[in-house]
Amino acid sequence: MGRPLRIHYPGAFYHITSRGNEKRAVFRNNRDRGKFLSYLQSAHERYGAIIHVYCLMDNHYHLLLETPRGNLSQILHHINSAYTIYFNIKRRRSGHLFQGRYKAILVEKDAYCQELSRYIHLNPARSGLVNTLSAYRWSSYPSYIGSRKGPGWLTADFILGYFGRDERSARESYRQFVEGALDKESRNPLKDVFASTILGTQDFISWVREKVIQLEDPDIRNVPALRELVPSPSLDEIARATTSVTGKEHPLYKKFCMYVSQHHGGYALKEIGLYYGMRGSAVSQSNRRLKQSISEDPGLKKVLEKIIEKIK
């Protein structure tokens, strides 16, 4: 299974979800929920996480958070690991609590933060946990509308600022914005996610694409989202680029074509094998040998660098 694409930079804004292993409950009582919130507080205090919205369900949680230090992985590792240790010690169990990796969607906050906050805050009512949203104490919603004092580490001002300058009227407008969607099908903003990773306008997606392209040697094979985000050259284009650098008469011409197709084009061994009339296992062996040769021969390394420059 390919690893997810993580795009980190100072000030990035994310929608985070993490689910229990095998969809099992990760919060069994209010003490569990209170403990989890304490780790949100410590993530804020230690790592500078800005928590805009939160909602704890039975078998998963939602967060809308900002990372002034560009340290999302550090923040989520702290939250999930600390809570897992607490949960396992309390229940005398071991092993994973959450199902695989957390899901992080990079968000263009000015375009989507209002809709996402509503989507997150509606979860308890739409899941049947409560009839009245303000009665659900394990979400930031009561703090937003002023029915309950919010924790000091919660930042509600940013989103409420879209609903007015006066605090009281902004809270009331936000309440109407959220609860007005209870009896109708409101649009799920997450349906607009691009490449399973980004939620934003086309300009924002283009900006992120440029940011990702600047990464040194992005490993497309192990990050499926990159194949959507960063257009891959075709196998024909890779062959033409290699031809322009080595010529077809070069003894390693075909090997370079196959190596670049796998490691810099993101193509599967089977795809490459079909193109070159070989078995996938033979392509794998060839690429492994060429990789070793490149590591030992500076001249071959320069040839590879020229081919990569051509396909870029």
C-alpha positions in Angstrom: 0.0 0.0 0.0 1.4 3.4 -1.0 2.1 5.9 1.6 0.0 9.1 1.6 1.4 12.4 0.4 2.2 14.8 3.3 2.7 18.4 2.3 4.2 20.4 5.1 4.9 24.1 5.3 4.6 26.8 8.0 1.0 28.0 8.3 -0.5 25.0 6.5 -4.2 24.2 7.4 -5.5 20.6 7.5 -8.6 18.5 8.0 -7.5 15.5 10.0 -9.4 12.2 10.6 -8.2 9.1 12.4 -10.3 6.0 12.8 -10.2 3.1 15.2 -8.7 -0.2 14.1 -11.4 -2.4 12.5 -13.8 0.5 13.1 -13.8 -0.2 16.8 -14.5 2.5 19.4 -11.5 4.5 20.5 -13.5 6.5 23.0 -15.4 4.3 25.4 -16.3 6.8 28.1 -16.1 10.5 29.0 -12.8 9.9 30.8 -11.3 8.7 27.5 -12.6 11.8 25.7 -11.3 14.1 28.3 -7.9 12.5 28.2 -7.8 12.9 24.4 -8.6 16.6 24.7 -5.7 16.9 27.1 -3.4 15.7 24.3 -4.8 18.4 22.0 -3.9 20.9 24.7 -0.3 19.5 25.0 0.0 19.5 21.2 -0.9 23.2 21.3 1.5 24.0 24.1 4.5 21.9 23.0 4.3 22.0 19.2 2.4 25.2 18.5 -0.7 23.4 16.9 -3.6 25.8 16.4 -6.8 23.8 16.9 -9.7 25.5 15.1 -12.3 22.8 15.3 -12.6 19.3 16.9 -15.2 16.6 17.2 -14.8 13.3 19.0 -17.1 10.5 17.7 -17.1 6.9 19.1 -14.6 5.3 16.7 -12.9 8.3 15.1 -12.2 12.0 15.5 -12.1 15.1 13.3 -9.7 18.1 13.6 -9.3 21.3 11.7 -5.9 22.5 12.6 -3.1 24.9 11.6 0.7 24.3 11.8 2.6 27.6 12.2 5.8 25.5 12.4 5.1 23.2 9.5 5.3 20.2 11.8 2.1 18.2 11.2 3.8 14.8 11.6 5.2 15.7 15.0 1.8 17.0 16.2 -0.2 13.9 15.1 2.5 11.5 16.3 2.2 13.2 19.7 -1.6 13.1 19.8 -2.1 9.5 18.5 0.8 7.9 20.3 0.1 9.5 23.7 -3.5 8.6 23.5 -2.8 5.0 22.4 -0.4 4.5 25.3 -3.0 5.8 27.7 -5.8 3.6 26.2 -3.6 0.5 26.2 -2.4 0.9 29.8 -5.9 1.5 31.0 -7.3 -1.6 29.2 -4.3 -3.8 29.7 -4.0 -4.3 26.0 -1.2 -3.8 23.4 -1.0 -3.0 19.7 -2.4 -0.4 17.4 -5.5 1.5 18.4 -5.9 3.6 15.2 -6.4 2.2 11.8 -3.2 2.8 9.8 -2.1 6.3 9.1 -4.2 9.3 9.9 -5.8 11.0 6.9 -4.7 14.6 6.4 -6.3 16.9 3.7 -4.4 20.1 3.0 -7.0 22.9 2.9 -7.1 26.3 1.4 -8.5 27.8 4.6 -10.1 31.0 3.3 -12.1 29.0 0.6 -13.2 26.1 2.7 -12.8 26.6 6.5 -16.4 27.6 7.0 -17.9 24.7 5.2 -15.5 22.2 6.8 -16.2 23.5 10.3 -20.0 23.0 9.6 -19.4 19.5 8.2 -17.4 18.5 11.3 -19.8 20.1 13.8 -22.8 18.3 12.2 -21.3 14.9 12.8 -22.9 14.1 16.2 -26.4 15.0 15.0 -26.1 13.2 11.7 -24.8 10.1 13.4 -27.7 10.1 15.9 -25.6 10.7 19.0 -27.7 13.7 20.0 -30.8 15.5 18.9 -29.5 18.9 19.9 -26.0 19.8 18.6 -25.3 22.2 21.5 -25.8 19.3 23.9 -22.8 17.4 22.5 -19.9 18.4 24.8 -17.2 16.6 22.9 -17.1 19.0 20.0 -16.0 22.6 19.7 -19.5 23.6 18.6 -20.9 24.6 22.0 -17.9 26.9 22.4 -18.5 28.4 19.0 -22.1 29.4 19.8 -21.3 30.4 23.4 -23.4 27.8 25.2 -20.2 26.4 26.9 -16.9 28.1 27.7 -14.3 26.8 25.3 -10.8 25.4 26.4 -8.0 28.0 26.3 -6.2 26.1 23.5 -9.2 26.3 21.1 -9.1 29.1 18.5 -12.6 29.9 17.3 -12.0 33.6 16.5 -10.7 32.9 13.0 -13.8 31.1 11.7 -16.2 33.2 13.7 -14.6 36.3 12.1 -16.3 35.4 8.8 -19.7 35.8 10.5 -19.3 39.3 11.9 -17.2 41.6 14.0 -19.5 41.6 17.0 -18.9 38.4 19.0 -22.5 37.9 20.0 -23.9 38.4 16.5 -21.1 36.3 15.0 -22.0 33.3 17.3 -25.7 33.6 16.4 -25.0 33.8 12.7 -22.7 30.8 12.9 -25.4 28.8 14.8 -27.9 29.6 12.0 -25.2 28.6 9.4 -24.7 25.2 11.0 -28.1 24.3 12.4 -29.8 25.5 9.2 -28.3 22.5 7.5 -29.7 19.9 9.9 -32.9 19.3 8.0 -31.5 19.4 4.5 -28.7 17.8 2.5 -25.8 20.2 2.7 -22.9 19.7 0.3 -20.0 17.7 1.6 -16.9 19.8 1.0 -14.7 16.8 1.1 -16.1 15.7 -2.3 -14.0 18.4 -3.8 -10.7 16.9 -2.6 -8.1 16.7 -5.4 -5.7 13.8 -5.6 -6.9 12.6 -2.2 -4.8 15.3 -0.6 -5.8 18.9 -1.4 -9.0 20.9 -0.9 -8.9 24.2 -2.6 -9.3 26.4 -5.7 -7.5 25.7 -8.9 -5.0 28.4 -8.1 -4.2 26.8 -4.7 -3.8 23.4 -6.3 -1.4 24.9 -8.9 0.5 26.6 -6.1 0.8 23.3 -4.2 1.8 21.4 -7.4 4.7 23.8 -7.9 5.7 23.3 -4.3 5.7 19.5 -4.7 7.6 19.6 -8.0 10.4 21.4 -6.3 10.9 18.4 -4.0 14.1 16.6 -4.7 13.3 13.3 -6.5 9.7 12.8 -5.3 9.1 9.0 -5.0 6.0 8.7 -7.2 5.9 4.9 -6.9 5.1 5.0 -3.2 2.9 8.1 -3.2 -0.2 7.5 -5.4 -1.4 11.1 -5.0 1.8 12.4 -6.7 0.8 10.7 -9.9 -2.3 12.9 -10.0 -0.6 16.0 -8.6 2.6 15.8 -10.7 1.9 14.7 -14.3 4.2 11.8 -15.2 6.0 11.7 -18.6 4.7 8.9 -20.9 6.8 5.9 -21.6 7.3 7.3 -25.2 8.5 10.6 -23.7 11.0 8.8 -21.4 12.3 6.8 -24.4 12.8 10.0 -26.5 14.5 11.8 -23.6 16.9 8.9 -23.2 17.5 8.7 -26.9 18.5 12.4 -27.0 21.0 11.8 -24.2 22.5 8.4 -25.0 21.4 7.6 -28.5 19.8 4.2 -29.2 23.2 2.6 -29.9 24.3 3.0 -26.3 24.7 -0.4 -24.7 22.7 0.7 -21.7 20.0 2.6 -23.6 17.2 0.2 -22.9 18.2 -0.3 -19.3 18.2 3.5 -18.7 14.7 3.7 -20.3 13.4 1.1 -17.9 15.1 2.4 -14.9 13.8 6.0 -15.4 10.3 4.7 -16.2 10.1 3.0 -12.8 12.0 5.3 -10.5 11.1 8.7 -12.1 8.0 8.0 -14.1 6.1 6.0 -11.4 5.3 3.1 -13.8 4.7 -0.4 -12.5 7.1 -3.2 -13.5 4.3 -4.9 -15.4 3.6 -1.7 -17.4 7.3 -1.3 -18.3 7.7 -5.0 -19.2 4.7 -4.8 -21.6 6.2 -1.8 -23.3 9.6 -3.3 -23.7 8.5 -6.9 -24.3 9.9 -8.3 -21.1 8.7 -9.9 -17.9 8.2 -7.6 -14.9 10.7 -9.7 -12.9 13.4 -9.2 -15.7 12.8 -5.4 -15.6 13.2 -5.5 -11.8 16.5 -7.3 -12.1 17.8 -5.0 -14.8 16.9 -1.9 -12.8 18.5 -3.3 -9.7 21.8 -3.9 -11.5 21.8 -0.5 -13.2 21.2 1.2 -9.8 24.3 -0.6 -8.5 26.3 0.4 -11.6 25.2 4.1 -11.3 26.3 4.1 -7.6 29.8 2.9 -8.7 30.3 5.0 -11.9 30.1 8.8 -11.8 29.8 8.8 -15.6 26.6 6.8 -15.5 25.2 9.0 -12.7 25.7 12.0 -15.0 23.9 10.3 -17.8 21.0 9.6 -15.5 20.9 13.2 -14.3 20.8 14.5 -17.9 17.8 12.1 -18.7 15.9 13.2 -15.6 16.5 16.9 -16.6 15.1 16.2 -20.1 11.9 14.6 -18.8 11.4 17.4 -16.3 
